Amino acid sequence: MLFRRETIIMKKAFKIRELDCAHCAQEIEDAASKVAGVNKVRVNFLSERMTLDADDARFDEVLEEIKKIVKTIEPDAVLEA
């Protein structure tokens, strides 16, 4: 008998204040998509929103890593969680 471990995915949207340019939004999205546990991430420059689908068991850890990415790429930006 085989047992499959099902991964529960959590999806949440966040505001990114002080996001200055579309290029930075794309860089944040690209870097965040490489974080372990991320299923899908989208950053919208015009609405200053990020939608994150990530492994529920690691969601907080993933979010903290993405906050660091945001600060590295756009130091004045604030990811509101």
Buried (B, 14 or more C-beta within 10 A) or exposed (E): EEEEEEEEEBEEEBEBEEBEEEEBBEBBBEBBBEBEBBBEBBBBBEEBBBBBBBBEEBBEBBBEBBBEBBEEBBEEBBBEE
